[in-house]
Amino acid sequence: MTKIVPEDKARQGHWGWHALRILIAGLLLAFIAWGAVEIYGELIKSPNSGAQHVPQPPGTEQGPAPAQPTSQP
C-alpha cells in the first residue's frame, strides 16, 4: 500500500549545519587559492612589465630632439 504524504511535508531532506559548514569551507578554500595565485602573479611579474611598448611602423621613429642653441647676453 502506498503512503500518502501531503505536499508541504514531502521533502528529500534538510540542509542542516553540516551542509552549511561544507559550503563555507569550500568558499574559504577558494579564497585561499585565489590569494595564492595573486601573490604568485605579483612575484613573477618582471620589473619593466608595467611599461607597455607600442610598436611603431618603420620610418616613424623619433630620435632625440636636437640641442637648441642658447644665447648668452
CHARMM internal coordinates of N, CA and C (Angstrom, degrees):
IC EDIT
DIST 1 N 1 CA 1.4306
DIST 1 CA 1 C 1.5276
ANGL 1 N 1 CA 1 C 109.10
DIST 1 C 2 N 1.3273
ANGL 1 CA 1 C 2 N 116.32
DIHE 1 N 1 CA 1 C 2 N 134.65
DIST 2 N 2 CA 1.4658
ANGL 1 C 2 N 2 CA 120.65
DIHE 1 CA 1 C 2 N 2 CA -179.00
DIST 2 CA 2 C 1.5121
ANGL 2 N 2 CA 2 C 110.55
DIHE 1 C 2 N 2 CA 2 C -80.85
DIST 2 C 3 N 1.3144
ANGL 2 CA 2 C 3 N 113.44
DIHE 2 N 2 CA 2 C 3 N 145.42
DIST 3 N 3 CA 1.4551
ANGL 2 C 3 N 3 CA 119.73
DIHE 2 CA 2 C 3 N 3 CA -179.75
DIST 3 CA 3 C 1.5238
ANGL 3 N 3 CA 3 C 109.01
DIHE 2 C 3 N 3 CA 3 C -91.33
DIST 3 C 4 N 1.3023
ANGL 3 CA 3 C 4 N 118.70
DIHE 3 N 3 CA 3 C 4 N 129.57
DIST 4 N 4 CA 1.4607
ANGL 3 C 4 N 4 CA 122.72
DIHE 3 CA 3 C 4 N 4 CA 179.41
DIST 4 CA 4 C 1.5305
ANGL 4 N 4 CA 4 C 107.78
DIHE 3 C 4 N 4 CA 4 C -93.35
DIST 4 C 5 N 1.3492
ANGL 4 CA 4 C 5 N 114.23
DIHE 4 N 4 CA 4 C 5 N 121.93
DIST 5 N 5 CA 1.4667
ANGL 4 C 5 N 5 CA 120.91
DIHE 4 CA 4 C 5 N 5 CA -177.65
DIST 5 CA 5 C 1.5262
ANGL 5 N 5 CA 5 C 107.71
DIHE 4 C 5 N 5 CA 5 C -117.53
DIST 5 C 6 N 1.3168
ANGL 5 CA 5 C 6 N 118.46
DIHE 5 N 5 CA 5 C 6 N 129.20
DIST 6 N 6 CA 1.4669
ANGL 5 C 6 N 6 CA 120.31
DIHE 5 CA 5 C 6 N 6 CA 177.14
DIST 6 CA 6 C 1.5372
ANGL 6 N 6 CA 6 C 110.82
DIHE 5 C 6 N 6 CA 6 C -62.08
DIST 6 C 7 N 1.3415
ANGL 6 CA 6 C 7 N 116.79
DIHE 6 N 6 CA 6 C 7 N 151.69
DIST 7 N 7 CA 1.4616
ANGL 6 C 7 N 7 CA 121.37
DIHE 6 CA 6 C 7 N 7 CA -175.44
DIST 7 CA 7 C 1.5227
ANGL 7 N 7 CA 7 C 112.60
DIHE 6 C 7 N 7 CA 7 C -63.40
DIST 7 C 8 N 1.3248
ANGL 7 CA 7 C 8 N 118.06
DIHE 7 N 7 CA 7 C 8 N -34.49
DIST 8 N 8 CA 1.4614
ANGL 7 C 8 N 8 CA 119.58
DIHE 7 CA 7 C 8 N 8 CA -178.76
DIST 8 CA 8 C 1.5242
ANGL 8 N 8 CA 8 C 112.55
DIHE 7 C 8 N 8 CA 8 C -75.87
DIST 8 C 9 N 1.2972
ANGL 8 CA 8 C 9 N 118.24
DIHE 8 N 8 CA 8 C 9 N -12.35
DIST 9 N 9 CA 1.4623
ANGL 8 C 9 N 9 CA 122.25
DIHE 8 CA 8 C 9 N 9 CA 179.03
DIST 9 CA 9 C 1.5310
ANGL 9 N 9 CA 9 C 112.86
DIHE 8 C 9 N 9 CA 9 C -102.72
DIST 9 C 10 N 1.3294
ANGL 9 CA 9 C 10 N 117.91
DIHE 9 N 9 CA 9 C 10 N -12.51
DIST 10 N 10 CA 1.4693
ANGL 9 C 10 N 10 CA 121.54
DIHE 9 CA 9 C 10 N 10 CA -176.03
DIST 10 CA 10 C 1.5337
ANGL 10 N 10 CA 10 C 109.41
DIHE 9 C 10 N 10 CA 10 C -81.69
DIST 10 C 11 N 1.3251
ANGL 10 CA 10 C 11 N 116.32
DIHE 10 N 10 CA 10 C 11 N 107.71
DIST 11 N 11 CA 1.4573
ANGL 10 C 11 N 11 CA 122.23
DIHE 10 CA 10 C 11 N 11 CA 177.63
DIST 11 CA 11 C 1.5269
ANGL 11 N 11 CA 11 C 108.52
DIHE 10 C 11 N 11 CA 11 C -139.88
DIST 11 C 12 N 1.3496
ANGL 11 CA 11 C 12 N 114.51
DIHE 11 N 11 CA 11 C 12 N 154.75
DIST 12 N 12 CA 1.4516
ANGL 11 C 12 N 12 CA 119.49
DIHE 11 CA 11 C 12 N 12 CA 176.41
DIST 12 CA 12 C 1.5192
ANGL 12 N 12 CA 12 C 110.47
DIHE 11 C 12 N 12 CA 12 C -76.20
DIST 12 C 13 N 1.2892
ANGL 12 CA 12 C 13 N 116.25
DIHE 12 N 12 CA 12 C 13 N -36.66
DIST 13 N 13 CA 1.4584
ANGL 12 C 13 N 13 CA 121.01
DIHE 12 CA 12 C 13 N 13 CA -177.62
DIST 13 CA 13 C 1.5152
ANGL 13 N 13 CA 13 C 108.67
DIHE 12 C 13 N 13 CA 13 C 171.01
DIST 13 C 14 N 1.2881
ANGL 13 CA 13 C 14 N 117.05
DIHE 13 N 13 CA 13 C 14 N 178.16
DIST 14 N 14 CA 1.4512
ANGL 13 C 14 N 14 CA 119.73
DIHE 13 CA 13 C 14 N 14 CA 179.19
DIST 14 CA 14 C 1.5244
ANGL 14 N 14 CA 14 C 109.34
DIHE 13 C 14 N 14 CA 14 C -111.54
DIST 14 C 15 N 1.3161
ANGL 14 CA 14 C 15 N 114.78
DIHE 14 N 14 CA 14 C 15 N 158.25
DIST 15 N 15 CA 1.4650
ANGL 14 C 15 N 15 CA 120.01
DIHE 14 CA 14 C 15 N 15 CA -177.21
DIST 15 CA 15 C 1.5210
ANGL 15 N 15 CA 15 C 109.86
DIHE 14 C 15 N 15 CA 15 C -68.18
DIST 15 C 16 N 1.2703
ANGL 15 CA 15 C 16 N 118.04
DIHE 15 N 15 CA 15 C 16 N -58.03
DIST 16 N 16 CA 1.4578
ANGL 15 C 16 N 16 CA 121.15
DIHE 15 CA 15 C 16 N 16 CA 177.59
DIST 16 CA 16 C 1.5160
ANGL 16 N 16 CA 16 C 112.97
DIHE 15 C 16 N 16 CA 16 C 74.15
DIST 16 C 17 N 1.3294
ANGL 16 CA 16 C 17 N 114.98
DIHE 16 N 16 CA 16 C 17 N 177.24
DIST 17 N 17 CA 1.4567
ANGL 16 C 17 N 17 CA 121.47
DIHE 16 CA 16 C 17 N 17 CA -177.62
DIST 17 CA 17 C 1.5270
ANGL 17 N 17 CA 17 C 112.00
DIHE 16 C 17 N 17 CA 17 C -74.10
DIST 17 C 18 N 1.2968
ANGL 17 CA 17 C 18 N 117.76
DIHE 17 N 17 CA 17 C 18 N -28.98
DIST 18 N 18 CA 1.4613
ANGL 17 C 18 N 18 CA 120.37
DIHE 17 CA 17 C 18 N 18 CA -177.99
DIST 18 CA 18 C 1.5349
ANGL 18 N 18 CA 18 C 110.89
DIHE 17 C 18 N 18 CA 18 C -62.97
DIST 18 C 19 N 1.3149
ANGL 18 CA 18 C 19 N 116.73
DIHE 18 N 18 CA 18 C 19 N -47.43
DIST 19 N 19 CA 1.4664
ANGL 18 C 19 N 19 CA 119.97
DIHE 18 CA 18 C 19 N 19 CA -179.82
DIST 19 CA 19 C 1.5260
ANGL 19 N 19 CA 19 C 110.63
DIHE 18 C 19 N 19 CA 19 C -66.30
DIST 19 C 20 N 1.3207
ANGL 19 CA 19 C 20 N 117.87
DIHE 19 N 19 CA 19 C 20 N -37.17
DIST 20 N 20 CA 1.4562
ANGL 19 C 20 N 20 CA 121.12
DIHE 19 CA 19 C 20 N 20 CA 178.38
DIST 20 CA 20 C 1.5275
ANGL 20 N 20 CA 20 C 110.76
DIHE 19 C 20 N 20 CA 20 C -63.86
DIST 20 C 21 N 1.3247
ANGL 20 CA 20 C 21 N 117.24
DIHE 20 N 20 CA 20 C 21 N -41.50
DIST 21 N 21 CA 1.4645
ANGL 20 C 21 N 21 CA 120.48
DIHE 20 CA 20 C 21 N 21 CA 178.14
DIST 21 CA 21 C 1.5236
ANGL 21 N 21 CA 21 C 111.40
DIHE 20 C 21 N 21 CA 21 C -63.93
DIST 21 C 22 N 1.3185
ANGL 21 CA 21 C 22 N 117.16
DIHE 21 N 21 CA 21 C 22 N -38.37
DIST 22 N 22 CA 1.4630
ANGL 21 C 22 N 22 CA 120.10
DIHE 21 CA 21 C 22 N 22 CA 178.96
DIST 22 CA 22 C 1.5264
ANGL 22 N 22 CA 22 C 110.39
DIHE 21 C 22 N 22 CA 22 C -66.50
DIST 22 C 23 N 1.3165
ANGL 22 CA 22 C 23 N 117.55
DIHE 22 N 22 CA 22 C 23 N -42.30
DIST 23 N 23 CA 1.4634
ANGL 22 C 23 N 23 CA 120.26
DIHE 22 CA 22 C 23 N 23 CA 178.98
DIST 23 CA 23 C 1.5261
ANGL 23 N 23 CA 23 C 111.88
DIHE 22 C 23 N 23 CA 23 C -64.92
DIST 23 C 24 N 1.3199
ANGL 23 CA 23 C 24 N 117.89
DIHE 23 N 23 CA 23 C 24 N -41.07
DIST 24 N 24 CA 1.4635
ANGL 23 C 24 N 24 CA 121.10
DIHE 23 CA 23 C 24 N 24 CA 178.60
DIST 24 CA 24 C 1.5250
ANGL 24 N 24 CA 24 C 110.65
DIHE 23 C 24 N 24 CA 24 C -66.99
DIST 24 C 25 N 1.3181
ANGL 24 CA 24 C 25 N 117.81
DIHE 24 N 24 CA 24 C 25 N -40.73
DIST 25 N 25 CA 1.4646
ANGL 24 C 25 N 25 CA 121.04
DIHE 24 CA 24 C 25 N 25 CA 178.10
DIST 25 CA 25 C 1.5356
ANGL 25 N 25 CA 25 C 110.75
DIHE 24 C 25 N 25 CA 25 C -62.78
DIST 25 C 26 N 1.3116
ANGL 25 CA 25 C 26 N 117.20
DIHE 25 N 25 CA 25 C 26 N -40.52
DIST 26 N 26 CA 1.4645
ANGL 25 C 26 N 26 CA 120.16
DIHE 25 CA 25 C 26 N 26 CA 177.53
DIST 26 CA 26 C 1.5198
ANGL 26 N 26 CA 26 C 111.94
DIHE 25 C 26 N 26 CA 26 C -64.41
DIST 26 C 27 N 1.3257
ANGL 26 CA 26 C 27 N 116.41
DIHE 26 N 26 CA 26 C 27 N -39.06
DIST 27 N 27 CA 1.4632
ANGL 26 C 27 N 27 CA 120.64
DIHE 26 CA 26 C 27 N 27 CA 178.21
DIST 27 CA 27 C 1.5295
ANGL 27 N 27 CA 27 C 110.67
DIHE 26 C 27 N 27 CA 27 C -65.85
DIST 27 C 28 N 1.3205
ANGL 27 CA 27 C 28 N 117.33
DIHE 27 N 27 CA 27 C 28 N -42.40
DIST 28 N 28 CA 1.4674
ANGL 27 C 28 N 28 CA 120.63
DIHE 27 CA 27 C 28 N 28 CA 177.90
DIST 28 CA 28 C 1.5271
ANGL 28 N 28 CA 28 C 111.52
DIHE 27 C 28 N 28 CA 28 C -63.95
DIST 28 C 29 N 1.3171
ANGL 28 CA 28 C 29 N 116.93
DIHE 28 N 28 CA 28 C 29 N -40.80
DIST 29 N 29 CA 1.4729
ANGL 28 C 29 N 29 CA 119.49
DIHE 28 CA 28 C 29 N 29 CA 177.70
DIST 29 CA 29 C 1.5272
ANGL 29 N 29 CA 29 C 111.58
DIHE 28 C 29 N 29 CA 29 C -64.50
DIST 29 C 30 N 1.3234
ANGL 29 CA 29 C 30 N 117.21
DIHE 29 N 29 CA 29 C 30 N -36.66
DIST 30 N 30 CA 1.4670
ANGL 29 C 30 N 30 CA 120.33
DIHE 29 CA 29 C 30 N 30 CA 177.39
DIST 30 CA 30 C 1.5223
ANGL 30 N 30 CA 30 C 110.68
DIHE 29 C 30 N 30 CA 30 C -64.89
DIST 30 C 31 N 1.3368
ANGL 30 CA 30 C 31 N 117.84
DIHE 30 N 30 CA 30 C 31 N -41.13
DIST 31 N 31 CA 1.4623
ANGL 30 C 31 N 31 CA 120.82
DIHE 30 CA 30 C 31 N 31 CA 177.77
DIST 31 CA 31 C 1.5277
ANGL 31 N 31 CA 31 C 111.48
DIHE 30 C 31 N 31 CA 31 C -65.77
DIST 31 C 32 N 1.3156
ANGL 31 CA 31 C 32 N 117.61
DIHE 31 N 31 CA 31 C 32 N -38.79
DIST 32 N 32 CA 1.4616
ANGL 31 C 32 N 32 CA 120.71
DIHE 31 CA 31 C 32 N 32 CA 178.12
DIST 32 CA 32 C 1.5286
ANGL 32 N 32 CA 32 C 110.40
DIHE 31 C 32 N 32 CA 32 C -64.19
DIST 32 C 33 N 1.3221
ANGL 32 CA 32 C 33 N 117.17
DIHE 32 N 32 CA 32 C 33 N -43.63
DIST 33 N 33 CA 1.4664
ANGL 32 C 33 N 33 CA 120.91
DIHE 32 CA 32 C 33 N 33 CA 178.74
DIST 33 CA 33 C 1.5257
ANGL 33 N 33 CA 33 C 110.58
DIHE 32 C 33 N 33 CA 33 C -64.08
DIST 33 C 34 N 1.3239
ANGL 33 CA 33 C 34 N 117.13
DIHE 33 N 33 CA 33 C 34 N -41.67
DIST 34 N 34 CA 1.4623
ANGL 33 C 34 N 34 CA 121.18
DIHE 33 CA 33 C 34 N 34 CA 178.72
DIST 34 CA 34 C 1.5295
ANGL 34 N 34 CA 34 C 110.05
DIHE 33 C 34 N 34 CA 34 C -61.65
DIST 34 C 35 N 1.3198
ANGL 34 CA 34 C 35 N 117.75
DIHE 34 N 34 CA 34 C 35 N -45.08
DIST 35 N 35 CA 1.4559
ANGL 34 C 35 N 35 CA 121.06
DIHE 34 CA 34 C 35 N 35 CA 178.83
DIST 35 CA 35 C 1.5186
ANGL 35 N 35 CA 35 C 112.16
DIHE 34 C 35 N 35 CA 35 C -62.05
DIST 35 C 36 N 1.3211
ANGL 35 CA 35 C 36 N 116.92
DIHE 35 N 35 CA 35 C 36 N -40.81
DIST 36 N 36 CA 1.4659
ANGL 35 C 36 N 36 CA 120.42
DIHE 35 CA 35 C 36 N 36 CA 178.69
DIST 36 CA 36 C 1.5277
ANGL 36 N 36 CA 36 C 110.95
DIHE 35 C 36 N 36 CA 36 C -63.16
DIST 36 C 37 N 1.3082
ANGL 36 CA 36 C 37 N 117.28
DIHE 36 N 36 CA 36 C 37 N -40.36
DIST 37 N 37 CA 1.4684
ANGL 36 C 37 N 37 CA 120.49
DIHE 36 CA 36 C 37 N 37 CA 179.36
DIST 37 CA 37 C 1.5248
ANGL 37 N 37 CA 37 C 110.48
DIHE 36 C 37 N 37 CA 37 C -68.41
DIST 37 C 38 N 1.3329
ANGL 37 CA 37 C 38 N 117.77
DIHE 37 N 37 CA 37 C 38 N -38.16
DIST 38 N 38 CA 1.4625
ANGL 37 C 38 N 38 CA 120.84
DIHE 37 CA 37 C 38 N 38 CA 177.50
DIST 38 CA 38 C 1.5284
ANGL 38 N 38 CA 38 C 110.70
DIHE 37 C 38 N 38 CA 38 C -62.79
DIST 38 C 39 N 1.3281
ANGL 38 CA 38 C 39 N 116.90
DIHE 38 N 38 CA 38 C 39 N -45.00
DIST 39 N 39 CA 1.4686
ANGL 38 C 39 N 39 CA 120.90
DIHE 38 CA 38 C 39 N 39 CA 179.58
DIST 39 CA 39 C 1.5275
ANGL 39 N 39 CA 39 C 110.23
DIHE 38 C 39 N 39 CA 39 C -64.41
DIST 39 C 40 N 1.3203
ANGL 39 CA 39 C 40 N 117.37
DIHE 39 N 39 CA 39 C 40 N -43.51
DIST 40 N 40 CA 1.4601
ANGL 39 C 40 N 40 CA 121.00
DIHE 39 CA 39 C 40 N 40 CA 179.18
DIST 40 CA 40 C 1.5327
ANGL 40 N 40 CA 40 C 110.89
DIHE 39 C 40 N 40 CA 40 C -62.84
DIST 40 C 41 N 1.3278
ANGL 40 CA 40 C 41 N 116.64
DIHE 40 N 40 CA 40 C 41 N -39.70
DIST 41 N 41 CA 1.4634
ANGL 40 C 41 N 41 CA 120.40
DIHE 40 CA 40 C 41 N 41 CA 178.71
DIST 41 CA 41 C 1.5152
ANGL 41 N 41 CA 41 C 112.03
DIHE 40 C 41 N 41 CA 41 C -63.91
DIST 41 C 42 N 1.3285
ANGL 41 CA 41 C 42 N 117.55
DIHE 41 N 41 CA 41 C 42 N -37.53
DIST 42 N 42 CA 1.4587
ANGL 41 C 42 N 42 CA 120.49
DIHE 41 CA 41 C 42 N 42 CA 177.42
DIST 42 CA 42 C 1.5229
ANGL 42 N 42 CA 42 C 111.30
DIHE 41 C 42 N 42 CA 42 C -70.26
DIST 42 C 43 N 1.3204
ANGL 42 CA 42 C 43 N 117.65
DIHE 42 N 42 CA 42 C 43 N -34.75
DIST 43 N 43 CA 1.4632
ANGL 42 C 43 N 43 CA 120.64
DIHE 42 CA 42 C 43 N 43 CA -178.72
DIST 43 CA 43 C 1.5264
ANGL 43 N 43 CA 43 C 112.39
DIHE 42 C 43 N 43 CA 43 C -69.57
DIST 43 C 44 N 1.3290
ANGL 43 CA 43 C 44 N 117.56
DIHE 43 N 43 CA 43 C 44 N -35.32
DIST 44 N 44 CA 1.4646
ANGL 43 C 44 N 44 CA 118.83
DIHE 43 CA 43 C 44 N 44 CA -176.39
DIST 44 CA 44 C 1.5183
ANGL 44 N 44 CA 44 C 112.72
DIHE 43 C 44 N 44 CA 44 C -90.05
DIST 44 C 45 N 1.3344
ANGL 44 CA 44 C 45 N 116.82
DIHE 44 N 44 CA 44 C 45 N -4.60
DIST 45 N 45 CA 1.4642
ANGL 44 C 45 N 45 CA 119.29
DIHE 44 CA 44 C 45 N 45 CA -179.75
DIST 45 CA 45 C 1.5202
ANGL 45 N 45 CA 45 C 109.03
DIHE 44 C 45 N 45 CA 45 C -67.82
DIST 45 C 46 N 1.3231
ANGL 45 CA 45 C 46 N 117.32
DIHE 45 N 45 CA 45 C 46 N 131.31
DIST 46 N 46 CA 1.4554
ANGL 45 C 46 N 46 CA 120.17
DIHE 45 CA 45 C 46 N 46 CA 179.81
DIST 46 CA 46 C 1.5276
ANGL 46 N 46 CA 46 C 109.19
DIHE 45 C 46 N 46 CA 46 C -74.72
DIST 46 C 47 N 1.3391
ANGL 46 CA 46 C 47 N 117.55
DIHE 46 N 46 CA 46 C 47 N 153.89
DIST 47 N 47 CA 1.4635
ANGL 46 C 47 N 47 CA 120.14
DIHE 46 CA 46 C 47 N 47 CA -175.29
DIST 47 CA 47 C 1.5239
ANGL 47 N 47 CA 47 C 113.72
DIHE 46 C 47 N 47 CA 47 C -62.47
DIST 47 C 48 N 1.3104
ANGL 47 CA 47 C 48 N 118.52
DIHE 47 N 47 CA 47 C 48 N -32.26
DIST 48 N 48 CA 1.4603
ANGL 47 C 48 N 48 CA 119.71
DIHE 47 CA 47 C 48 N 48 CA -177.76
DIST 48 CA 48 C 1.5234
ANGL 48 N 48 CA 48 C 112.45
DIHE 47 C 48 N 48 CA 48 C -102.55
DIST 48 C 49 N 1.3172
ANGL 48 CA 48 C 49 N 117.83
DIHE 48 N 48 CA 48 C 49 N 19.03
DIST 49 N 49 CA 1.4625
ANGL 48 C 49 N 49 CA 118.81
DIHE 48 CA 48 C 49 N 49 CA 178.58
DIST 49 CA 49 C 1.5178
ANGL 49 N 49 CA 49 C 111.61
DIHE 48 C 49 N 49 CA 49 C -78.97
DIST 49 C 50 N 1.3316
ANGL 49 CA 49 C 50 N 118.49
DIHE 49 N 49 CA 49 C 50 N -10.88
DIST 50 N 50 CA 1.4533
ANGL 49 C 50 N 50 CA 121.66
DIHE 49 CA 49 C 50 N 50 CA 178.36
DIST 50 CA 50 C 1.5208
ANGL 50 N 50 CA 50 C 111.79
DIHE 49 C 50 N 50 CA 50 C -71.95
DIST 50 C 51 N 1.3384
ANGL 50 CA 50 C 51 N 116.44
DIHE 50 N 50 CA 50 C 51 N -33.43
DIST 51 N 51 CA 1.4619
ANGL 50 C 51 N 51 CA 120.41
DIHE 50 CA 50 C 51 N 51 CA 178.99
DIST 51 CA 51 C 1.5261
ANGL 51 N 51 CA 51 C 108.65
DIHE 50 C 51 N 51 CA 51 C -86.67
DIST 51 C 52 N 1.2916
ANGL 51 CA 51 C 52 N 116.02
DIHE 51 N 51 CA 51 C 52 N 120.49
DIST 52 N 52 CA 1.4566
ANGL 51 C 52 N 52 CA 119.54
DIHE 51 CA 51 C 52 N 52 CA -179.05
DIST 52 CA 52 C 1.5215
ANGL 52 N 52 CA 52 C 109.39
DIHE 51 C 52 N 52 CA 52 C -92.89
DIST 52 C 53 N 1.3090
ANGL 52 CA 52 C 53 N 116.68
DIHE 52 N 52 CA 52 C 53 N 134.23
DIST 53 N 53 CA 1.4490
ANGL 52 C 53 N 53 CA 122.62
DIHE 52 CA 52 C 53 N 53 CA 179.01
DIST 53 CA 53 C 1.5198
ANGL 53 N 53 CA 53 C 108.75
DIHE 52 C 53 N 53 CA 53 C -96.84
DIST 53 C 54 N 1.3131
ANGL 53 CA 53 C 54 N 115.92
DIHE 53 N 53 CA 53 C 54 N 122.71
DIST 54 N 54 CA 1.4615
ANGL 53 C 54 N 54 CA 120.79
DIHE 53 CA 53 C 54 N 54 CA 178.75
DIST 54 CA 54 C 1.5217
ANGL 54 N 54 CA 54 C 107.44
DIHE 53 C 54 N 54 CA 54 C -102.57
DIST 54 C 55 N 1.3279
ANGL 54 CA 54 C 55 N 117.77
DIHE 54 N 54 CA 54 C 55 N 114.08
DIST 55 N 55 CA 1.4718
ANGL 54 C 55 N 55 CA 119.26
DIHE 54 CA 54 C 55 N 55 CA -179.45
DIST 55 CA 55 C 1.5242
ANGL 55 N 55 CA 55 C 111.08
DIHE 54 C 55 N 55 CA 55 C -68.08
DIST 55 C 56 N 1.3396
ANGL 55 CA 55 C 56 N 115.68
DIHE 55 N 55 CA 55 C 56 N 142.80
DIST 56 N 56 CA 1.4591
ANGL 55 C 56 N 56 CA 121.25
DIHE 55 CA 55 C 56 N 56 CA 178.50
DIST 56 CA 56 C 1.5179
ANGL 56 N 56 CA 56 C 108.63
DIHE 55 C 56 N 56 CA 56 C -112.31
DIST 56 C 57 N 1.3339
ANGL 56 CA 56 C 57 N 116.67
DIHE 56 N 56 CA 56 C 57 N 153.82
DIST 57 N 57 CA 1.4626
ANGL 56 C 57 N 57 CA 118.89
DIHE 56 CA 56 C 57 N 57 CA 177.76
DIST 57 CA 57 C 1.5275
ANGL 57 N 57 CA 57 C 110.70
DIHE 56 C 57 N 57 CA 57 C -63.21
DIST 57 C 58 N 1.3336
ANGL 57 CA 57 C 58 N 117.73
DIHE 57 N 57 CA 57 C 58 N 153.14
DIST 58 N 58 CA 1.4695
ANGL 57 C 58 N 58 CA 120.46
DIHE 57 CA 57 C 58 N 58 CA -179.20
DIST 58 CA 58 C 1.5246
ANGL 58 N 58 CA 58 C 110.91
DIHE 57 C 58 N 58 CA 58 C -59.80
DIST 58 C 59 N 1.3284
ANGL 58 CA 58 C 59 N 116.22
DIHE 58 N 58 CA 58 C 59 N 143.90
DIST 59 N 59 CA 1.4612
ANGL 58 C 59 N 59 CA 121.74
DIHE 58 CA 58 C 59 N 59 CA 177.01
DIST 59 CA 59 C 1.5177
ANGL 59 N 59 CA 59 C 113.24
DIHE 58 C 59 N 59 CA 59 C 88.25
DIST 59 C 60 N 1.3107
ANGL 59 CA 59 C 60 N 118.63
DIHE 59 N 59 CA 59 C 60 N -4.60
DIST 60 N 60 CA 1.4650
ANGL 59 C 60 N 60 CA 119.37
DIHE 59 CA 59 C 60 N 60 CA -179.61
DIST 60 CA 60 C 1.5248
ANGL 60 N 60 CA 60 C 111.41
DIHE 59 C 60 N 60 CA 60 C -109.09
DIST 60 C 61 N 1.3416
ANGL 60 CA 60 C 61 N 116.78
DIHE 60 N 60 CA 60 C 61 N 9.50
DIST 61 N 61 CA 1.4493
ANGL 60 C 61 N 61 CA 118.66
DIHE 60 CA 60 C 61 N 61 CA 178.96
DIST 61 CA 61 C 1.5163
ANGL 61 N 61 CA 61 C 109.17
DIHE 60 C 61 N 61 CA 61 C -67.57
DIST 61 C 62 N 1.2788
ANGL 61 CA 61 C 62 N 116.15
DIHE 61 N 61 CA 61 C 62 N 141.40
DIST 62 N 62 CA 1.4485
ANGL 61 C 62 N 62 CA 120.47
DIHE 61 CA 61 C 62 N 62 CA 177.46
DIST 62 CA 62 C 1.5094
ANGL 62 N 62 CA 62 C 108.01
DIHE 61 C 62 N 62 CA 62 C -106.94
DIST 62 C 63 N 1.3053
ANGL 62 CA 62 C 63 N 115.04
DIHE 62 N 62 CA 62 C 63 N 125.35
DIST 63 N 63 CA 1.4529
ANGL 62 C 63 N 63 CA 120.73
DIHE 62 CA 62 C 63 N 63 CA 178.49
DIST 63 CA 63 C 1.5043
ANGL 63 N 63 CA 63 C 110.54
DIHE 62 C 63 N 63 CA 63 C -82.11
DIST 63 C 64 N 1.3053
ANGL 63 CA 63 C 64 N 116.29
DIHE 63 N 63 CA 63 C 64 N -175.78
DIST 64 N 64 CA 1.4576
ANGL 63 C 64 N 64 CA 118.78
DIHE 63 CA 63 C 64 N 64 CA 177.77
DIST 64 CA 64 C 1.5247
ANGL 64 N 64 CA 64 C 110.65
DIHE 63 C 64 N 64 CA 64 C -65.96
DIST 64 C 65 N 1.2950
ANGL 64 CA 64 C 65 N 116.13
DIHE 64 N 64 CA 64 C 65 N 147.77
DIST 65 N 65 CA 1.4685
ANGL 64 C 65 N 65 CA 120.32
DIHE 64 CA 64 C 65 N 65 CA -178.32
DIST 65 CA 65 C 1.5292
ANGL 65 N 65 CA 65 C 108.67
DIHE 64 C 65 N 65 CA 65 C -68.19
DIST 65 C 66 N 1.3359
ANGL 65 CA 65 C 66 N 116.79
DIHE 65 N 65 CA 65 C 66 N 141.77
DIST 66 N 66 CA 1.4620
ANGL 65 C 66 N 66 CA 119.15
DIHE 65 CA 65 C 66 N 66 CA 179.11
DIST 66 CA 66 C 1.5367
ANGL 66 N 66 CA 66 C 109.93
DIHE 65 C 66 N 66 CA 66 C -66.73
DIST 66 C 67 N 1.3087
ANGL 66 CA 66 C 67 N 114.32
DIHE 66 N 66 CA 66 C 67 N 149.86
DIST 67 N 67 CA 1.4648
ANGL 66 C 67 N 67 CA 119.22
DIHE 66 CA 66 C 67 N 67 CA -178.74
DIST 67 CA 67 C 1.5086
ANGL 67 N 67 CA 67 C 109.29
DIHE 66 C 67 N 67 CA 67 C -69.34
DIST 67 C 68 N 1.3097
ANGL 67 CA 67 C 68 N 117.45
DIHE 67 N 67 CA 67 C 68 N 136.49
DIST 68 N 68 CA 1.4522
ANGL 67 C 68 N 68 CA 123.18
DIHE 67 CA 67 C 68 N 68 CA 178.33
DIST 68 CA 68 C 1.5423
ANGL 68 N 68 CA 68 C 108.85
DIHE 67 C 68 N 68 CA 68 C -88.85
DIST 68 C 69 N 1.3047
ANGL 68 CA 68 C 69 N 115.73
DIHE 68 N 68 CA 68 C 69 N 132.90
DIST 69 N 69 CA 1.4691
ANGL 68 C 69 N 69 CA 116.99
DIHE 68 CA 68 C 69 N 69 CA 178.39
DIST 69 CA 69 C 1.5267
ANGL 69 N 69 CA 69 C 109.35
DIHE 68 C 69 N 69 CA 69 C -68.91
DIST 69 C 70 N 1.2966
ANGL 69 CA 69 C 70 N 115.60
DIHE 69 N 69 CA 69 C 70 N 138.66
DIST 70 N 70 CA 1.4494
ANGL 69 C 70 N 70 CA 120.09
DIHE 69 CA 69 C 70 N 70 CA 178.00
DIST 70 CA 70 C 1.5179
ANGL 70 N 70 CA 70 C 108.55
DIHE 69 C 70 N 70 CA 70 C -101.44
DIST 70 C 71 N 1.2960
ANGL 70 CA 70 C 71 N 115.66
DIHE 70 N 70 CA 70 C 71 N 136.69
DIST 71 N 71 CA 1.4740
ANGL 70 C 71 N 71 CA 119.78
DIHE 70 CA 70 C 71 N 71 CA 179.05
DIST 71 CA 71 C 1.5146
ANGL 71 N 71 CA 71 C 108.12
DIHE 70 C 71 N 71 CA 71 C -95.93
DIST 71 C 72 N 1.3183
ANGL 71 CA 71 C 72 N 114.05
DIHE 71 N 71 CA 71 C 72 N 136.00
DIST 72 N 72 CA 1.4507
ANGL 71 C 72 N 72 CA 119.14
DIHE 71 CA 71 C 72 N 72 CA 178.30
DIST 72 CA 72 C 1.5182
ANGL 72 N 72 CA 72 C 108.86
DIHE 71 C 72 N 72 CA 72 C -113.05
DIST 72 C 73 N 1.2967
ANGL 72 CA 72 C 73 N 119.40
DIHE 72 N 72 CA 72 C 73 N 129.22
DIST 73 N 73 CA 1.4859
ANGL 72 C 73 N 73 CA 120.06
DIHE 72 CA 72 C 73 N 73 CA -178.77
DIST 73 CA 73 C 1.4983
ANGL 73 N 73 CA 73 C 113.85
DIHE 72 C 73 N 73 CA 73 C -76.62
END
COOR INIT
IC SEED 1 N 1 CA 1 C
IC BUILD
